[in-house]
Amino acid sequence: MARGVRAAEPAASATVGLRGEEPQQRYLAFVASDPDGLYGLFADCTPGEGYGGLGRYAEADVPTPGTWPSFAAYLTAVADPLHDGRGFGTDTDVPGVLHQSLHWDDPRSPSEKAWEPFRG
């Protein structure tokens, strides 16, 4: 550093990590279960006990964290019904294919005629 020149002090607003400025909850949406993105899943990125867990969000509703404790638990919850061709828990919607995408629907009355049951 040149003689007589002082390094600039960082501005207070540039300081990272001030608790008063951090969001209390940090949710990252990563799955939309409808075309408009109003319903889906999110990852909890809030430091602490729930970090890494997955939850659900819905339009005009409070997000529900903790539906699955981890992404691995979510993948297991999806893989088992997908493999068995059944719904989640008591849900009657089963996996199928619609427009070359995975789409869960009621096989007795699919929402679109192009829907076909998944044959894994």
Biopython code that builds the backbone (N, CA, C, O; Angstrom):
import numpy as np
from Bio.PDB.StructureBuilder import StructureBuilder

atoms = [
    (1, "MET", "N", (0.845, -1.172, 0.000)),
    (1, "MET", "CA", (0.000, 0.000, 0.000)),
    (1, "MET", "C", (0.892, 1.237, 0.000)),
    (1, "MET", "O", (1.914, 1.275, 0.685)),
    (2, "ALA", "N", (0.504, 2.231, -0.761)),
    (2, "ALA", "CA", (1.294, 3.457, -0.856)),
    (2, "ALA", "C", (1.294, 4.171, 0.474)),
    (2, "ALA", "O", (0.333, 4.103, 1.240)),
    (3, "ARG", "N", (2.381, 4.852, 0.728)),
    (3, "ARG", "CA", (2.542, 5.567, 1.985)),
    (3, "ARG", "C", (1.525, 6.694, 2.083)),
    (3, "ARG", "O", (1.372, 7.489, 1.156)),
    (4, "GLY", "N", (0.833, 6.755, 3.215)),
    (4, "GLY", "CA", (-0.121, 7.815, 3.465)),
    (4, "GLY", "C", (-1.519, 7.515, 2.916)),
    (4, "GLY", "O", (-2.432, 8.327, 3.066)),
    (5, "VAL", "N", (-1.688, 6.346, 2.280)),
    (5, "VAL", "CA", (-3.000, 5.986, 1.737)),
    (5, "VAL", "C", (-3.603, 4.911, 2.633)),
    (5, "VAL", "O", (-2.973, 3.887, 2.895)),
    (6, "ARG", "N", (-4.807, 5.146, 3.093)),
    (6, "ARG", "CA", (-5.468, 4.188, 3.971)),
    (6, "ARG", "C", (-6.494, 3.411, 3.170)),
    (6, "ARG", "O", (-7.135, 3.951, 2.269)),
    (7, "ALA", "N", (-6.644, 2.135, 3.509)),
    (7, "ALA", "CA", (-7.672, 1.315, 2.865)),
    (7, "ALA", "C", (-9.038, 1.819, 3.299)),
    (7, "ALA", "O", (-9.233, 2.187, 4.458)),
    (8, "ALA", "N", (-9.963, 1.834, 2.389)),
    (8, "ALA", "CA", (-11.322, 2.292, 2.704)),
    (8, "ALA", "C", (-12.007, 1.286, 3.604)),
    (8, "ALA", "O", (-11.885, 0.077, 3.408)),
    (9, "GLU", "N", (-12.717, 1.783, 4.578)),
    (9, "GLU", "CA", (-13.501, 0.927, 5.460)),
    (9, "GLU", "C", (-14.782, 0.543, 4.741)),
    (9, "GLU", "O", (-15.372, 1.377, 4.054)),
    (10, "PRO", "N", (-15.232, -0.714, 4.884)),
    (10, "PRO", "CA", (-16.483, -1.098, 4.228)),
    (10, "PRO", "C", (-17.656, -0.331, 4.834)),
    (10, "PRO", "O", (-17.710, -0.095, 6.041)),
    (11, "ALA", "N", (-18.577, 0.046, 3.982)),
    (11, "ALA", "CA", (-19.774, 0.750, 4.447)),
    (11, "ALA", "C", (-20.606, -0.194, 5.297)),
    (11, "ALA", "O", (-20.583, -1.405, 5.080)),
    (12, "ALA", "N", (-21.333, 0.339, 6.252)),
    (12, "ALA", "CA", (-22.159, -0.483, 7.138)),
    (12, "ALA", "C", (-23.184, -1.292, 6.348)),
    (12, "ALA", "O", (-23.502, -2.421, 6.721)),
    (13, "SER", "N", (-23.697, -0.729, 5.271)),
    (13, "SER", "CA", (-24.705, -1.438, 4.485)),
    (13, "SER", "C", (-24.101, -2.601, 3.709)),
    (13, "SER", "O", (-24.831, -3.487, 3.264)),
    (14, "ALA", "N", (-22.768, -2.614, 3.537)),
    (14, "ALA", "CA", (-22.125, -3.696, 2.802)),
    (14, "ALA", "C", (-21.820, -4.889, 3.707)),
    (14, "ALA", "O", (-21.455, -5.957, 3.215)),
    (15, "THR", "N", (-21.963, -4.723, 5.008)),
    (15, "THR", "CA", (-21.679, -5.808, 5.935)),
    (15, "THR", "C", (-22.698, -6.915, 5.773)),
    (15, "THR", "O", (-23.905, -6.670, 5.790)),
    (16, "VAL", "N", (-22.211, -8.125, 5.615)),
    (16, "VAL", "CA", (-23.082, -9.280, 5.413)),
    (16, "VAL", "C", (-23.294, -9.982, 6.753)),
    (16, "VAL", "O", (-22.373, -10.075, 7.565)),
    (17, "GLY", "N", (-24.486, -10.466, 6.973)),
    (17, "GLY", "CA", (-24.728, -11.281, 8.148)),
    (17, "GLY", "C", (-25.365, -10.559, 9.324)),
    (17, "GLY", "O", (-25.451, -11.124, 10.415)),
    (18, "LEU", "N", (-25.804, -9.350, 9.133)),
    (18, "LEU", "CA", (-26.498, -8.675, 10.221)),
    (18, "LEU", "C", (-27.823, -9.363, 10.450)),
    (18, "LEU", "O", (-28.632, -9.448, 9.526)),
    (19, "ARG", "N", (-28.071, -9.853, 11.635)),
    (19, "ARG", "CA", (-29.287, -10.620, 11.927)),
    (19, "ARG", "C", (-30.549, -9.826, 11.634)),
    (19, "ARG", "O", (-31.533, -10.401, 11.169)),
    (20, "GLY", "N", (-30.552, -8.551, 11.884)),
    (20, "GLY", "CA", (-31.735, -7.742, 11.651)),
    (20, "GLY", "C", (-32.110, -7.623, 10.185)),
    (20, "GLY", "O", (-33.255, -7.303, 9.866)),
    (21, "GLU", "N", (-31.164, -7.875, 9.289)),
    (21, "GLU", "CA", (-31.420, -7.752, 7.862)),
    (21, "GLU", "C", (-31.650, -9.101, 7.184)),
    (21, "GLU", "O", (-32.050, -9.133, 6.021)),
    (22, "GLU", "N", (-31.414, -10.196, 7.863)),
    (22, "GLU", "CA", (-31.590, -11.516, 7.265)),
    (22, "GLU", "C", (-33.049, -11.932, 7.324)),
    (22, "GLU", "O", (-33.745, -11.640, 8.297)),
    (23, "PRO", "N", (-33.512, -12.610, 6.287)),
    (23, "PRO", "CA", (-34.887, -13.133, 6.356)),
    (23, "PRO", "C", (-34.976, -14.200, 7.441)),
    (23, "PRO", "O", (-34.028, -14.955, 7.655)),
    (24, "GLN", "N", (-36.097, -14.260, 8.114)),
    (24, "GLN", "CA", (-36.270, -15.240, 9.183)),
    (24, "GLN", "C", (-36.434, -16.649, 8.623)),
    (24, "GLN", "O", (-36.032, -17.620, 9.264)),
    (25, "GLN", "N", (-37.018, -16.769, 7.437)),
    (25, "GLN", "CA", (-37.178, -18.065, 6.792)),
    (25, "GLN", "C", (-36.649, -17.949, 5.380)),
    (25, "GLN", "O", (-36.875, -16.952, 4.694)),
    (26, "ARG", "N", (-35.943, -18.981, 4.957)),
    (26, "ARG", "CA", (-35.384, -19.002, 3.606)),
    (26, "ARG", "C", (-35.889, -20.260, 2.919)),
    (26, "ARG", "O", (-35.422, -21.364, 3.201)),
    (27, "TYR", "N", (-36.830, -20.090, 2.030)),
    (27, "TYR", "CA", (-37.426, -21.211, 1.310)),
    (27, "TYR", "C", (-37.088, -21.099, -0.174)),
    (27, "TYR", "O", (-37.195, -20.023, -0.762)),
    (28, "LEU", "N", (-36.683, -22.209, -0.771)),
    (28, "LEU", "CA", (-36.344, -22.257, -2.186)),
    (28, "LEU", "C", (-37.311, -23.197, -2.894)),
    (28, "LEU", "O", (-37.222, -24.415, -2.739)),
    (29, "ALA", "N", (-38.238, -22.633, -3.672)),
    (29, "ALA", "CA", (-39.201, -23.451, -4.412)),
    (29, "ALA", "C", (-38.468, -24.190, -5.524)),
    (29, "ALA", "O", (-37.660, -23.597, -6.240)),
    (30, "PHE", "N", (-38.750, -25.494, -5.671)),
    (30, "PHE", "CA", (-38.075, -26.257, -6.714)),
    (30, "PHE", "C", (-38.998, -27.187, -7.489)),
    (30, "PHE", "O", (-38.569, -27.756, -8.493)),
    (31, "VAL", "N", (-40.230, -27.364, -7.074)),
    (31, "VAL", "CA", (-41.199, -28.178, -7.812)),
    (31, "VAL", "C", (-42.528, -27.428, -7.817)),
    (31, "VAL", "O", (-43.021, -27.014, -6.768)),
    (32, "ALA", "N", (-43.095, -27.259, -8.997)),
    (32, "ALA", "CA", (-44.440, -26.690, -9.115)),
    (32, "ALA", "C", (-45.367, -27.813, -9.543)),
    (32, "ALA", "O", (-45.075, -28.540, -10.492)),
    (33, "SER", "N", (-46.475, -27.954, -8.847)),
    (33, "SER", "CA", (-47.398, -29.048, -9.168)),
    (33, "SER", "C", (-48.578, -28.570, -10.005)),
    (33, "SER", "O", (-49.545, -29.307, -10.197)),
    (34, "ASP", "N", (-48.501, -27.337, -10.502)),
    (34, "ASP", "CA", (-49.514, -26.831, -11.420)),
    (34, "ASP", "C", (-48.821, -25.910, -12.420)),
    (34, "ASP", "O", (-47.735, -25.406, -12.137)),
    (35, "PRO", "N", (-49.424, -25.682, -13.575)),
    (35, "PRO", "CA", (-48.762, -24.880, -14.612)),
    (35, "PRO", "C", (-48.445, -23.445, -14.198)),
    (35, "PRO", "O", (-47.504, -22.851, -14.725)),
    (36, "ASP", "N", (-49.203, -22.882, -13.275)),
    (36, "ASP", "CA", (-48.983, -21.498, -12.852)),
    (36, "ASP", "C", (-47.966, -21.367, -11.717)),
    (36, "ASP", "O", (-47.579, -20.252, -11.366)),
    (37, "GLY", "N", (-47.531, -22.480, -11.142)),
    (37, "GLY", "CA", (-46.557, -22.440, -10.060)),
    (37, "GLY", "C", (-47.113, -21.980, -8.735)),
    (37, "GLY", "O", (-46.360, -21.525, -7.874)),
    (38, "LEU", "N", (-48.418, -22.089, -8.553)),
    (38, "LEU", "CA", (-49.040, -21.631, -7.315)),
    (38, "LEU", "C", (-49.026, -22.692, -6.211)),
    (38, "LEU", "O", (-49.298, -22.389, -5.050)),
    (39, "TYR", "N", (-48.712, -23.914, -6.574)),
    (39, "TYR", "CA", (-48.655, -25.025, -5.621)),
    (39, "TYR", "C", (-47.385, -25.808, -5.894)),
    (39, "TYR", "O", (-47.007, -25.994, -7.051)),
    (40, "GLY", "N", (-46.723, -26.271, -4.841)),
    (40, "GLY", "CA", (-45.509, -27.038, -5.076)),
    (40, "GLY", "C", (-44.735, -27.344, -3.820)),
    (40, "GLY", "O", (-45.275, -27.358, -2.714)),
    (41, "LEU", "N", (-43.448, -27.592, -4.019)),
    (41, "LEU", "CA", (-42.549, -27.977, -2.938)),
    (41, "LEU", "C", (-41.409, -26.977, -2.829)),
    (41, "LEU", "O", (-41.046, -26.319, -3.804)),
    (42, "PHE", "N", (-40.850, -26.872, -1.632)),
    (42, "PHE", "CA", (-39.703, -25.997, -1.417)),
    (42, "PHE", "C", (-38.710, -26.669, -0.483)),
    (42, "PHE", "O", (-39.069, -27.540, 0.310)),
    (43, "ALA", "N", (-37.455, -26.247, -0.591)),
    (43, "ALA", "CA", (-36.406, -26.677, 0.325)),
    (43, "ALA", "C", (-36.236, -25.592, 1.381)),
    (43, "ALA", "O", (-36.230, -24.402, 1.068)),
    (44, "ASP", "N", (-36.099, -26.011, 2.625)),
    (44, "ASP", "CA", (-35.886, -25.070, 3.727)),
    (44, "ASP", "C", (-34.393, -24.782, 3.820)),
    (44, "ASP", "O", (-33.610, -25.665, 4.170)),
    (45, "CYS", "N", (-33.996, -23.557, 3.510)),
    (45, "CYS", "CA", (-32.595, -23.140, 3.544)),
    (45, "CYS", "C", (-32.297, -22.280, 4.766)),
    (45, "CYS", "O", (-31.241, -21.652, 4.844)),
    (46, "THR", "N", (-33.220, -22.251, 5.716)),
    (46, "THR", "CA", (-33.045, -21.474, 6.937)),
    (46, "THR", "C", (-32.063, -22.208, 7.847)),
    (46, "THR", "O", (-32.282, -23.379, 8.155)),
    (47, "PRO", "N", (-30.983, -21.551, 8.287)),
    (47, "PRO", "CA", (-30.063, -22.225, 9.204)),
    (47, "PRO", "C", (-30.801, -22.684, 10.460)),
    (47, "PRO", "O", (-31.645, -21.968, 10.999)),
    (48, "GLY", "N", (-30.472, -23.868, 10.906)),
    (48, "GLY", "CA", (-31.098, -24.392, 12.119)),
    (48, "GLY", "C", (-31.628, -25.790, 11.939)),
    (48, "GLY", "O", (-31.224, -26.511, 11.027)),
    (49, "GLU", "N", (-32.527, -26.165, 12.808)),
    (49, "GLU", "CA", (-33.037, -27.540, 12.891)),
    (49, "GLU", "C", (-33.707, -28.034, 11.612)),
    (49, "GLU", "O", (-33.524, -29.195, 11.246)),
    (50, "GLY", "N", (-34.464, -27.209, 10.932)),
    (50, "GLY", "CA", (-35.195, -27.646, 9.747)),
    (50, "GLY", "C", (-34.416, -27.576, 8.448)),
    (50, "GLY", "O", (-34.944, -27.910, 7.387)),
    (51, "TYR", "N", (-33.150, -27.141, 8.521)),
    (51, "TYR", "CA", (-32.342, -26.949, 7.318)),
    (51, "TYR", "C", (-32.282, -28.226, 6.477)),
    (51, "TYR", "O", (-31.974, -29.302, 6.989)),
    (52, "GLY", "N", (-32.580, -28.097, 5.184)),
    (52, "GLY", "CA", (-32.512, -29.226, 4.269)),
    (52, "GLY", "C", (-33.807, -29.993, 4.134)),
    (52, "GLY", "O", (-33.935, -30.846, 3.256)),
    (53, "GLY", "N", (-34.769, -29.703, 4.990)),
    (53, "GLY", "CA", (-36.060, -30.372, 4.898)),
    (53, "GLY", "C", (-36.875, -29.812, 3.744)),
    (53, "GLY", "O", (-36.594, -28.723, 3.243)),
    (54, "LEU", "N", (-37.882, -30.561, 3.330)),
    (54, "LEU", "CA", (-38.740, -30.126, 2.242)),
    (54, "LEU", "C", (-40.148, -29.898, 2.755)),
    (54, "LEU", "O", (-40.620, -30.601, 3.648)),
    (55, "GLY", "N", (-40.806, -28.917, 2.185)),
    (55, "GLY", "CA", (-42.167, -28.597, 2.575)),
    (55, "GLY", "C", (-43.024, -28.304, 1.358)),
    (55, "GLY", "O", (-42.565, -28.366, 0.218)),
    (56, "ARG", "N", (-44.284, -27.983, 1.633)),
    (56, "ARG", "CA", (-45.248, -27.678, 0.574)),
    (56, "ARG", "C", (-45.676, -26.216, 0.672)),
    (56, "ARG", "O", (-45.715, -25.631, 1.755)),
    (57, "TYR", "N", (-45.994, -25.646, -0.486)),
    (57, "TYR", "CA", (-46.568, -24.311, -0.506)),
    (57, "TYR", "C", (-47.815, -24.338, -1.383)),
    (57, "TYR", "O", (-47.937, -25.170, -2.283)),
    (58, "ALA", "N", (-48.724, -23.434, -1.117)),
    (58, "ALA", "CA", (-49.965, -23.322, -1.884)),
    (58, "ALA", "C", (-50.389, -21.862, -1.896)),
    (58, "ALA", "O", (-50.104, -21.106, -0.967)),
    (59, "GLU", "N", (-51.070, -21.483, -2.958)),
    (59, "GLU", "CA", (-51.568, -20.122, -3.082)),
    (59, "GLU", "C", (-52.440, -19.785, -1.874)),
    (59, "GLU", "O", (-53.255, -20.598, -1.437)),
    (60, "ALA", "N", (-52.260, -18.597, -1.350)),
    (60, "ALA", "CA", (-53.068, -18.072, -0.240)),
    (60, "ALA", "C", (-53.054, -18.980, 0.984)),
    (60, "ALA", "O", (-54.050, -19.075, 1.700)),
    (61, "ASP", "N", (-51.923, -19.648, 1.227)),
    (61, "ASP", "CA", (-51.790, -20.499, 2.402)),
    (61, "ASP", "C", (-50.377, -20.320, 2.957)),
    (61, "ASP", "O", (-49.459, -19.951, 2.224)),
    (62, "VAL", "N", (-50.211, -20.578, 4.223)),
    (62, "VAL", "CA", (-48.907, -20.487, 4.855)),
    (62, "VAL", "C", (-48.084, -21.711, 4.430)),
    (62, "VAL", "O", (-48.604, -22.827, 4.457)),
    (63, "PRO", "N", (-46.805, -21.534, 4.037)),
    (63, "PRO", "CA", (-45.978, -22.689, 3.673)),
    (63, "PRO", "C", (-45.899, -23.691, 4.826)),
    (63, "PRO", "O", (-45.863, -23.311, 5.996)),
    (64, "THR", "N", (-45.871, -24.967, 4.473)),
    (64, "THR", "CA", (-45.823, -26.035, 5.466)),
    (64, "THR", "C", (-44.461, -26.718, 5.400)),
    (64, "THR", "O", (-44.267, -27.615, 4.580)),
    (65, "PRO", "N", (-43.506, -26.310, 6.253)),
    (65, "PRO", "CA", (-42.194, -26.955, 6.240)),
    (65, "PRO", "C", (-42.244, -28.318, 6.929)),
    (65, "PRO", "O", (-43.178, -28.621, 7.672)),
    (66, "GLY", "N", (-41.232, -29.125, 6.671)),
    (66, "GLY", "CA", (-41.087, -30.386, 7.385)),
    (66, "GLY", "C", (-41.901, -31.545, 6.871)),
    (66, "GLY", "O", (-42.073, -32.530, 7.588)),
    (67, "THR", "N", (-42.418, -31.466, 5.633)),
    (67, "THR", "CA", (-43.174, -32.583, 5.078)),
    (67, "THR", "C", (-42.266, -33.793, 4.912)),
    (67, "THR", "O", (-42.675, -34.920, 5.188)),
    (68, "TRP", "N", (-41.023, -33.561, 4.456)),
    (68, "TRP", "CA", (-40.001, -34.607, 4.378)),
    (68, "TRP", "C", (-38.752, -34.059, 5.048)),
    (68, "TRP", "O", (-38.434, -32.882, 4.880)),
    (69, "PRO", "N", (-38.038, -34.882, 5.803)),
    (69, "PRO", "CA", (-36.859, -34.380, 6.518)),
    (69, "PRO", "C", (-35.664, -34.082, 5.609)),
    (69, "PRO", "O", (-34.754, -33.349, 5.998)),
    (70, "SER", "N", (-35.666, -34.658, 4.383)),
    (70, "SER", "CA", (-34.539, -34.454, 3.479)),
    (70, "SER", "C", (-34.976, -34.718, 2.046)),
    (70, "SER", "O", (-36.059, -35.248, 1.797)),
    (71, "PHE", "N", (-34.113, -34.339, 1.107)),
    (71, "PHE", "CA", (-34.388, -34.605, -0.294)),
    (71, "PHE", "C", (-34.377, -36.111, -0.551)),
    (71, "PHE", "O", (-35.158, -36.605, -1.365)),
    (72, "ALA", "N", (-33.501, -36.841, 0.133)),
    (72, "ALA", "CA", (-33.451, -38.305, -0.012)),
    (72, "ALA", "C", (-34.767, -38.936, 0.425)),
    (72, "ALA", "O", (-35.254, -39.860, -0.228)),
    (73, "ALA", "N", (-35.347, -38.456, 1.512)),
    (73, "ALA", "CA", (-36.637, -38.987, 1.981)),
    (73, "ALA", "C", (-37.734, -38.703, 0.963)),
    (73, "ALA", "O", (-38.607, -39.540, 0.736)),
    (74, "TYR", "N", (-37.691, -37.516, 0.348)),
    (74, "TYR", "CA", (-38.669, -37.178, -0.695)),
    (74, "TYR", "C", (-38.519, -38.115, -1.894)),
    (74, "TYR", "O", (-39.514, -38.627, -2.407)),
    (75, "LEU", "N", (-37.279, -38.343, -2.343)),
    (75, "LEU", "CA", (-37.060, -39.229, -3.489)),
    (75, "LEU", "C", (-37.558, -40.639, -3.201)),
    (75, "LEU", "O", (-38.118, -41.286, -4.087)),
    (76, "THR", "N", (-37.367, -41.122, -1.991)),
    (76, "THR", "CA", (-37.883, -42.442, -1.609)),
    (76, "THR", "C", (-39.402, -42.437, -1.633)),
    (76, "THR", "O", (-40.024, -43.389, -2.104)),
    (77, "ALA", "N", (-40.000, -41.363, -1.124)),
    (77, "ALA", "CA", (-41.460, -41.267, -1.096)),
    (77, "ALA", "C", (-42.043, -41.232, -2.508)),
    (77, "ALA", "O", (-43.165, -41.692, -2.718)),
    (78, "VAL", "N", (-41.308, -40.699, -3.472)),
    (78, "VAL", "CA", (-41.764, -40.665, -4.859)),
    (78, "VAL", "C", (-41.435, -41.966, -5.580)),
    (78, "VAL", "O", (-42.256, -42.480, -6.339)),
    (79, "ALA", "N", (-40.248, -42.497, -5.348)),
    (79, "ALA", "CA", (-39.796, -43.693, -6.074)),
    (79, "ALA", "C", (-40.648, -44.919, -5.762)),
    (79, "ALA", "O", (-40.971, -45.684, -6.671)),
    (80, "ASP", "N", (-41.013, -45.121, -4.518)),
    (80, "ASP", "CA", (-41.794, -46.315, -4.157)),
    (80, "ASP", "C", (-43.159, -46.338, -4.845)),
    (80, "ASP", "O", (-43.491, -47.350, -5.462)),
    (81, "PRO", "N", (-43.969, -45.277, -4.771)),
    (81, "PRO", "CA", (-45.244, -45.293, -5.494)),
    (81, "PRO", "C", (-45.059, -45.356, -7.020)),
    (81, "PRO", "O", (-45.850, -45.988, -7.719)),
    (82, "LEU", "N", (-44.017, -44.700, -7.522)),
    (82, "LEU", "CA", (-43.757, -44.733, -8.959)),
    (82, "LEU", "C", (-43.456, -46.167, -9.406)),
    (82, "LEU", "O", (-43.974, -46.630, -10.422)),
    (83, "HIS", "N", (-42.631, -46.851, -8.653)),
    (83, "HIS", "CA", (-42.291, -48.243, -8.961)),
    (83, "HIS", "C", (-43.503, -49.153, -8.861)),
    (83, "HIS", "O", (-43.694, -50.039, -9.693)),
    (84, "ASP", "N", (-44.323, -48.930, -7.838)),
    (84, "ASP", "CA", (-45.489, -49.789, -7.590)),
    (84, "ASP", "C", (-46.730, -49.360, -8.372)),
    (84, "ASP", "O", (-47.721, -50.090, -8.394)),
    (85, "GLY", "N", (-46.695, -48.183, -9.019)),
    (85, "GLY", "CA", (-47.847, -47.687, -9.764)),
    (85, "GLY", "C", (-49.024, -47.328, -8.876)),
    (85, "GLY", "O", (-50.178, -47.570, -9.230)),
    (86, "ARG", "N", (-48.726, -46.746, -7.713)),
    (86, "ARG", "CA", (-49.782, -46.386, -6.756)),
    (86, "ARG", "C", (-49.614, -44.938, -6.330)),
    (86, "ARG", "O", (-48.629, -44.289, -6.680)),
    (87, "GLY", "N", (-50.583, -44.435, -5.572)),
    (87, "GLY", "CA", (-50.530, -43.073, -5.065)),
    (87, "GLY", "C", (-49.744, -42.979, -3.768)),
    (87, "GLY", "O", (-49.305, -43.990, -3.220)),
    (88, "PHE", "N", (-49.570, -41.750, -3.283)),
    (88, "PHE", "CA", (-48.930, -41.495, -1.993)),
    (88, "PHE", "C", (-49.937, -41.750, -0.884)),
    (88, "PHE", "O", (-51.012, -41.150, -0.891)),
    (89, "GLY", "N", (-49.632, -42.603, 0.048)),
    (89, "GLY", "CA", (-50.509, -42.829, 1.196)),
    (89, "GLY", "C", (-51.922, -43.169, 0.774)),
    (89, "GLY", "O", (-52.163, -44.203, 0.151)),
    (90, "THR", "N", (-52.866, -42.283, 1.119)),
    (90, "THR", "CA", (-54.274, -42.536, 0.790)),
    (90, "THR", "C", (-54.695, -41.856, -0.514)),
    (90, "THR", "O", (-55.864, -41.933, -0.893)),
    (91, "ASP", "N", (-53.780, -41.202, -1.195)),
    (91, "ASP", "CA", (-54.093, -40.512, -2.448)),
    (91, "ASP", "C", (-54.396, -41.545, -3.544)),
    (91, "ASP", "O", (-53.671, -42.530, -3.688)),
    (92, "THR", "N", (-55.452, -41.320, -4.303)),
    (92, "THR", "CA", (-55.840, -42.252, -5.368)),
    (92, "THR", "C", (-55.179, -41.923, -6.701)),
    (92, "THR", "O", (-55.257, -42.723, -7.633)),
    (93, "ASP", "N", (-54.529, -40.763, -6.817)),
    (93, "ASP", "CA", (-53.820, -40.432, -8.052)),
    (93, "ASP", "C", (-52.597, -41.335, -8.197)),
    (93, "ASP", "O", (-51.854, -41.556, -7.240)),
    (94, "VAL", "N", (-52.403, -41.852, -9.407)),
    (94, "VAL", "CA", (-51.282, -42.744, -9.687)),
    (94, "VAL", "C", (-50.395, -42.104, -10.751)),
    (94, "VAL", "O", (-50.826, -41.191, -11.455)),
    (95, "PRO", "N", (-49.139, -42.588, -10.868)),
    (95, "PRO", "CA", (-48.243, -41.990, -11.853)),
    (95, "PRO", "C", (-48.672, -42.318, -13.283)),
    (95, "PRO", "O", (-49.130, -43.422, -13.579)),
    (96, "GLY", "N", (-48.513, -41.348, -14.137)),
    (96, "GLY", "CA", (-48.814, -41.524, -15.552)),
    (96, "GLY", "C", (-47.975, -40.584, -16.381)),
    (96, "GLY", "O", (-47.156, -39.829, -15.858)),
    (97, "VAL", "N", (-48.188, -40.640, -17.680)),
    (97, "VAL", "CA", (-47.443, -39.799, -18.609)),
    (97, "VAL", "C", (-48.444, -38.924, -19.364)),
    (97, "VAL", "O", (-49.445, -39.409, -19.890)),
    (98, "LEU", "N", (-48.155, -37.648, -19.402)),
    (98, "LEU", "CA", (-48.983, -36.686, -20.124)),
    (98, "LEU", "C", (-48.035, -35.706, -20.802)),
    (98, "LEU", "O", (-47.252, -35.034, -20.131)),
    (99, "HIS", "N", (-48.102, -35.621, -22.120)),
    (99, "HIS", "CA", (-47.233, -34.729, -22.895)),
    (99, "HIS", "C", (-45.763, -34.979, -22.574)),
    (99, "HIS", "O", (-44.994, -34.035, -22.387)),
    (100, "GLN", "N", (-45.378, -36.239, -22.511)),
    (100, "GLN", "CA", (-44.000, -36.684, -22.264)),
    (100, "GLN", "C", (-43.469, -36.258, -20.897)),
    (100, "GLN", "O", (-42.259, -36.126, -20.718)),
    (101, "SER", "N", (-44.364, -36.044, -19.934)),
    (101, "SER", "CA", (-43.975, -35.664, -18.579)),
    (101, "SER", "C", (-44.685, -36.552, -17.567)),
    (101, "SER", "O", (-45.780, -37.052, -17.826)),
    (102, "LEU", "N", (-44.055, -36.746, -16.412)),
    (102, "LEU", "CA", (-44.687, -37.477, -15.320)),
    (102, "LEU", "C", (-45.837, -36.645, -14.780)),
    (102, "LEU", "O", (-45.668, -35.469, -14.460)),
    (103, "HIS", "N", (-47.006, -37.262, -14.682)),
    (103, "HIS", "CA", (-48.194, -36.547, -14.220)),
    (103, "HIS", "C", (-49.038, -37.506, -13.388)),
    (103, "HIS", "O", (-49.431, -38.566, -13.877)),
    (104, "TRP", "N", (-49.321, -37.147, -12.134)),
    (104, "TRP", "CA", (-50.126, -37.984, -11.250)),
    (104, "TRP", "C", (-51.595, -37.630, -11.463)),
    (104, "TRP", "O", (-51.963, -36.455, -11.438)),
    (105, "ASP", "N", (-52.434, -38.645, -11.673)),
    (105, "ASP", "CA", (-53.844, -38.384, -11.941)),
    (105, "ASP", "C", (-54.676, -39.595, -11.506)),
    (105, "ASP", "O", (-54.143, -40.672, -11.239)),
    (106, "ASP", "N", (-55.986, -39.390, -11.443)),
    (106, "ASP", "CA", (-56.908, -40.469, -11.082)),
    (106, "ASP", "C", (-57.141, -41.335, -12.327)),
    (106, "ASP", "O", (-57.664, -40.837, -13.324)),
    (107, "PRO", "N", (-56.768, -42.611, -12.290)),
    (107, "PRO", "CA", (-56.902, -43.458, -13.486)),
    (107, "PRO", "C", (-58.356, -43.698, -13.890)),
    (107, "PRO", "O", (-58.626, -44.035, -15.043)),
    (108, "ARG", "N", (-59.297, -43.528, -12.955)),
    (108, "ARG", "CA", (-60.707, -43.731, -13.288)),
    (108, "ARG", "C", (-61.273, -42.585, -14.106)),
    (108, "ARG", "O", (-62.204, -42.781, -14.887)),
    (109, "SER", "N", (-60.722, -41.394, -13.937)),
    (109, "SER", "CA", (-61.186, -40.240, -14.708)),
    (109, "SER", "C", (-60.036, -39.237, -14.859)),
    (109, "SER", "O", (-60.012, -38.220, -14.167)),
    (110, "PRO", "N", (-59.093, -39.512, -15.749)),
    (110, "PRO", "CA", (-57.955, -38.593, -15.939)),
    (110, "PRO", "C", (-58.416, -37.207, -16.372)),
    (110, "PRO", "O", (-59.436, -37.055, -17.044)),
    (111, "SER", "N", (-57.652, -36.211, -15.976)),
    (111, "SER", "CA", (-58.008, -34.829, -16.304)),
    (111, "SER", "C", (-57.873, -34.532, -17.798)),
    (111, "SER", "O", (-58.515, -33.613, -18.306)),
    (112, "GLU", "N", (-57.046, -35.303, -18.502)),
    (112, "GLU", "CA", (-56.900, -35.138, -19.951)),
    (112, "GLU", "C", (-56.877, -36.511, -20.611)),
    (112, "GLU", "O", (-56.346, -37.468, -20.048)),
    (113, "LYS", "N", (-57.450, -36.602, -21.796)),
    (113, "LYS", "CA", (-57.544, -37.878, -22.504)),
    (113, "LYS", "C", (-56.170, -38.435, -22.875)),
    (113, "LYS", "O", (-56.017, -39.652, -22.982)),
    (114, "ALA", "N", (-55.183, -37.587, -23.070)),
    (114, "ALA", "CA", (-53.857, -38.038, -23.473)),
    (114, "ALA", "C", (-53.086, -38.712, -22.342)),
    (114, "ALA", "O", (-52.037, -39.306, -22.591)),
    (115, "TRP", "N", (-53.581, -38.635, -21.103)),
    (115, "TRP", "CA", (-52.889, -39.236, -19.950)),
    (115, "TRP", "C", (-52.901, -40.748, -20.082)),
    (115, "TRP", "O", (-53.931, -41.348, -20.388)),
    (116, "GLU", "N", (-51.733, -41.367, -19.845)),
    (116, "GLU", "CA", (-51.593, -42.833, -19.864)),
    (116, "GLU", "C", (-50.913, -43.279, -18.584)),
    (116, "GLU", "O", (-50.011, -42.592, -18.105)),
    (117, "PRO", "N", (-51.315, -44.413, -18.010)),
    (117, "PRO", "CA", (-50.635, -44.919, -16.810)),
    (117, "PRO", "C", (-49.159, -45.177, -17.072)),
    (117, "PRO", "O", (-48.776, -45.608, -18.160)),
    (118, "PHE", "N", (-48.343, -44.913, -16.076)),
    (118, "PHE", "CA", (-46.914, -45.142, -16.191)),
    (118, "PHE", "C", (-46.625, -46.631, -16.114)),
    (118, "PHE", "O", (-47.126, -47.320, -15.225)),
    (119, "ARG", "N", (-45.845, -47.114, -17.014)),
    (119, "ARG", "CA", (-45.455, -48.534, -17.027)),
    (119, "ARG", "C", (-43.951, -48.601, -16.837)),
    (119, "ARG", "O", (-43.190, -48.599, -17.804)),
    (120, "GLY", "N", (-43.529, -48.661, -15.578)),
    (120, "GLY", "CA", (-42.102, -48.632, -15.271)),
    (120, "GLY", "C", (-41.501, -49.914, -15.221)),
    (120, "GLY", "O", (-40.301, -50.025, -14.971)),
]
sb = StructureBuilder()
sb.init_structure("model")
sb.init_model(0)
sb.init_chain("A")
sb.init_seg("    ")
for serial, (resi, resn, name, xyz) in enumerate(atoms, 1):
    if name == "N":
        sb.init_residue(resn, " ", resi, " ")
    sb.init_atom(name, np.array(xyz, "f"), 0.0, 1.0, " ", f" {name:<3s}", serial, name[0])
structure = sb.get_structure()
